[in-house]
């Protein structure tokens, strides 16, 4: 559903209604009651793009922090910008937010070039920086109310409190909140102007696993409300859990992008079946006879590379047919960590922090 605004030709009253692209409706002016036929224009591809980055580059002396990157973010999706510290994530997002000036390239938010039109777009976006702090002696509700007054357009504070599951904490001072609750308040603050695009820069850094997953649910709910979320993170699991589209940045360049399944299919390894403590020395021979890619370890464990999980039943059936016993099995699919390792030669956690 999209909004179509129209001006009454009789009295000049501005009104709006909601419908699907290309849909035609008969409506009447609320002021003078003149009836007319209104058609919602069909959308072209650019209407579905929230962020468009083209050949973006940032240079500091001899250092190329961001090196000629291009990508698009669709409306209503969670876009994860994934990479180690120092890869260029924050530099990129700060150029998109008009905090830093690009050396080269163009950036459009909601089809508006921010080089000369950021003032037209700034009230339609919100930003949660990596280092977020608020007033220690404000309650949660006072914090949200205070920041909402910085904008012309304001969302309902009580609705935000309910949406972020903060009702039982709304009278607590900010300084008395746990780390997870403070981050939840930060995400809530990013909604006080009812934005179309929300930028979250490393929103779960420093949180314990339980608090991190609570914030994940809050971020997922933003997508459910139709918001576009630009998420920068160095947590593989976070991108896997949340993102509709992932771009991996490494040393200032985007080295891969796509949905999780697209990245795993394109760059990941096959699913691996681990057979623990196989009781027969002939197991490897029998499975290879059936065309399986089999590797034997010194402790009696066998690994079998399989193309899809249904092949697991074929492997186990063959072992049963040959009366070969084993202690257990484990199935492991490919993940983003393996994709990053394959593309860069290093695990994300091993990347140097800068």
FENGIZI-V55646 format. One record per residue. PHI is phi in whole degrees, -180 to 180 (none if undefined). OMEGA is omega in degrees with one decimal (999 if undefined). Layout:
((PHI/OMEGA) (PHI/OMEGA))
This chain:
((none/176.6) (-129/-178.0) (-94/174.1) (-122/178.3) (-94/178.9) (-146/179.6) (-111/-179.4) (-65/-178.7) (-70/-177.4) (-92/-175.4) (-116/178.0) (83/179.2) (-65/177.4) (-95/179.5) (-141/-179.8) (-150/171.5) (-147/-175.5) (-115/178.0) (-170/-179.7) (-93/178.0) (-56/-179.2) (86/-178.2) (-77/178.1) (-113/-179.9) (-133/171.1) (-96/-176.7) (-135/-179.4) (-130/179.0) (-70/-179.0) (-68/-176.9) (-90/-175.7) (-108/175.6) (68/175.4) (-68/179.1) (-93/177.9) (-160/-179.6) (-101/-178.1) (-119/178.1) (-117/174.7) (-80/-177.7) (-61/174.4) (-67/-178.4) (-86/169.1) (-96/-173.5) (-61/-177.6) (-67/179.3) (-67/-178.5) (-98/-177.7) (-101/177.8) (-89/-177.5) (-132/177.2) (-131/-179.5) (-114/-175.8) (-132/175.3) (50/-177.3) (-78/-177.7) (-146/175.2) (-138/-176.8) (-123/172.8) (-119/-178.2) (61/178.9) (-90/-177.7) (-94/173.2) (-97/-175.7) (-75/177.2) (-132/-166.8) (-119/170.3) (56/-179.3) (-105/178.5) (-140/175.8) (-167/174.8) (-129/176.9) (-121/-179.4) (-80/177.0) (-64/174.3) (80/179.0) (-113/169.7) (-97/-179.0) (-106/-179.6) (-99/176.4) (-102/-166.1) (-108/176.9) (174/179.8) (-71/173.1) (-59/-178.8) (91/-177.5) (-79/-177.9) (116/-177.3) (-63/-176.0) (-66/176.5) (-59/179.8) (-63/-175.9) (-67/177.8) (-71/171.8) (-70/177.9) (-64/-179.7) (-84/178.0) (68/175.2) (-83/175.5) (-114/179.3) (-96/179.4) (-66/171.0) (-74/178.1) (-157/176.7) (104/-179.6) (-126/178.1) (-134/176.0) (-123/172.7) (-114/-178.5) (51/176.1) (73/-179.9) (-106/176.7) (-70/-173.1) (-76/-178.7) (-58/179.4) (-119/-174.0) (-124/-176.9) (-63/179.2) (-62/179.1) (-78/-171.9) (-114/-169.0) (-63/179.2) (-79/-177.9) (-100/178.0) (-126/173.4) (-144/-172.4) (-135/168.9) (-111/-177.1) (-71/-179.0) (-62/178.7) (-100/-177.2) (-99/174.9) (-140/177.2) (-131/-178.7) (-74/-172.7) (-62/-174.1) (-99/173.9) (-89/169.8) (-75/178.9) (-59/-178.5) (-67/177.9) (-62/178.8) (-62/-178.8) (-65/179.8) (-64/-179.1) (-59/-176.7) (-71/178.8) (-65/-178.5) (-73/176.5) (-81/-175.0) (-118/174.6) (-74/178.2) (-94/-175.6) (-130/174.8) (-83/178.3) (-74/-175.4) (-63/-179.4) (-64/177.1) (-65/178.2) (-65/179.2) (-59/178.4) (-68/-177.9) (-63/-179.6) (-90/179.8) (56/-177.9) (-114/-174.4) (-60/-178.9) (-75/-178.6) (-116/-169.2) (-65/179.8) (-98/179.3) (-82/175.3) (-69/-179.0) (-57/-175.8) (-66/-177.8) (-94/-178.7) (-84/173.5) (-73/180.0) (-60/179.2) (-64/178.9) (-68/177.5) (-62/177.8) (-68/177.6) (-65/175.0) (-63/177.7) (-60/177.0) (-64/177.4) (-60/178.8) (-62/-179.9) (-71/-178.8) (-108/-171.5) (-66/177.8) (-101/-179.0) (49/-173.4) (-75/173.7) (-91/179.0) (-125/179.3) (-118/177.0) (-101/179.4) (-121/-177.1) (-100/179.9) (49/-171.6) (-71/-177.0) (-117/178.8) (-62/177.0) (86/-179.5) (-89/174.7) (-74/-175.4) (-54/-179.3) (-66/179.9) (-65/179.9) (-62/-179.3) (-70/174.8) (-65/178.3) (-68/176.3) (-58/179.9) (-63/177.6) (-62/-179.8) (-65/177.7) (-61/178.8) (-66/176.9) (-62/177.1) (-62/-179.8) (-63/178.5) (-90/176.9) (88/179.5) (-80/170.2) (-92/-176.7) (-116/173.2) (-103/-172.4) (-111/171.5) (-98/-176.0) (-157/170.0) (-116/177.3) (-96/179.3) (-59/-177.0) (-62/179.5) (-63/178.3) (-65/179.6) (-62/-175.1) (-75/-168.1) (-105/-160.5) (-80/167.9) (-83/-178.8) (-141/-176.3) (-126/170.5) (-119/179.8) (-99/179.4) (-110/-177.4) (-144/-179.8) (53/173.5) (84/-179.1) (-124/173.6) (-80/-175.1) (-100/177.1) (-167/173.7) (-157/-179.6) (152/173.4) (-70/179.4) (-57/-178.5) (-65/177.5) (-64/-180.0) (-67/179.8) (-66/180.0) (-68/-174.8) (-80/-171.7) (-120/-175.3) (-80/175.5) (-85/174.9) (-67/173.5) (-64/-178.2) (-114/174.4) (-102/177.9) (-100/177.3) (-107/-170.7) (-90/173.7) (52/179.1) (-66/-170.7) (-90/-177.8) (-135/176.7) (-74/-177.6) (-90/-176.1) (-59/-179.6) (-60/-179.3) (-62/-177.0) (-63/-179.0) (-71/177.5) (-66/176.5) (-61/178.9) (-91/174.0) (93/-179.3) (-87/176.4) (-87/-168.7) (-120/175.8) (-132/-176.9) (-113/177.3) (-96/-175.5) (-68/-177.1) (-94/177.8) (91/177.4) (-80/178.6) (-122/172.3) (-114/-179.5) (-126/175.7) (-82/-178.5) (-128/-175.4) (-79/178.4) (-152/-168.0) (-63/179.9) (-61/178.7) (-66/178.9) (-57/-178.7) (-63/178.8) (-67/179.3) (-64/-178.1) (-67/177.2) (-65/178.6) (-65/177.6) (-64/178.9) (-67/179.7) (-61/-179.8) (-92/178.9) (58/179.4) (-99/-177.7) (-94/178.7) (-158/-175.7) (-85/-178.3) (176/179.1) (-133/177.7) (-143/-179.5) (-112/179.9) (-128/176.2) (-89/177.3) (-74/178.4) (-143/-177.1) (-64/178.9) (-60/178.3) (-68/177.2) (-62/179.8) (-63/178.9) (-62/-179.3) (-68/-177.1) (-80/-172.1) (-115/-176.7) (83/179.6) (-144/173.9) (-76/-178.0) (-59/-178.1) (-71/179.4) (-91/-177.8) (-63/-179.2) (-66/176.7) (-85/179.8) (-130/999))
